[in-house]
Amino acid sequence: MSEPTAKVSTEDRLAVMALLSEHAFRNDHGQADTLWELFTENCRSEGPMGTMVGREAIRQWGVKRLSNPSKVRHVLGNVRVFWNDGRLCSTSYYVAFRDTHANAATPASVGEYHDTFDNADGEWLIAARRVVPVFTNADAPRPAVSASPDEGK
């Protein structure tokens, strides 16, 4: 449960928002192999692309993502930053567009990111991310990239 009396500093709020924007930019602009730099060593990411634990799993996913030439763009909004049980967290909405869809201007997915952050040497990093699709377009193919080499076989 969130702590309504614990106020998030403007500095921390802006740092989290910059981190989320950087993640989307790298994912969308051919830098997915560097996404691991935005996560803590023992991070966990769960969602439609599988479950990844640790920076190395994020790195491997990013390298594999680069082998898929499809374009994607993530639009983020409604970023809510809050304290929960002494941890800095956020929820944000995403809209994902993919060029593999018959109409690339139609969203492939709309959902939420549920993130938890840890501060490492004065820098906020993603410790946990849960991707929660709310609306998906069944006609929009997903990139053939999963967290594990065995997934999808």
C-alpha positions, 0 to 999 in steps of 0.5 A: 500500500502506498504511503500517502504522507511520504512525499516524493521529492521533485528531484527523485520524481524527475530522475524516475521520469528521465529513467523511464524515458531513457528506457523507452528511447533505447528500446525504440532506437536500436539500443536495446542491448544497453537497457541492462545499464538502467537496471539493478544487478538483481533486477526482475522484469516480467511481462509478455516478453517473458521473465528476466532475472538479473542484468545479464538476462536483460542484456541477452534480451536486448541483444536478441531484440536487435536481431529483429529489424521491426520498428516499435515506438513506446509512448509513456504517460500518466507517470505516478511516482510514490513510496510503497513500503519504503521503496520508490515505485511508479506506475505509468501507461504505455502505448506501443506501436509496431511497424509489423501491423497492417496499420502501424498507426494503430496501437499493438498494445496499451498497458501499464508499467509497474516499476520499483527502483533502487538507488545505487550510488546516487542514481535510481535504477529499475529493480523490478518491472511488471508489464501489464497489457490492458488492451492488445490488438490481436492483429498486431504481431509481436516481435519474435523475441523472448527472454529465454532462447527456449521460449517460443519453440 
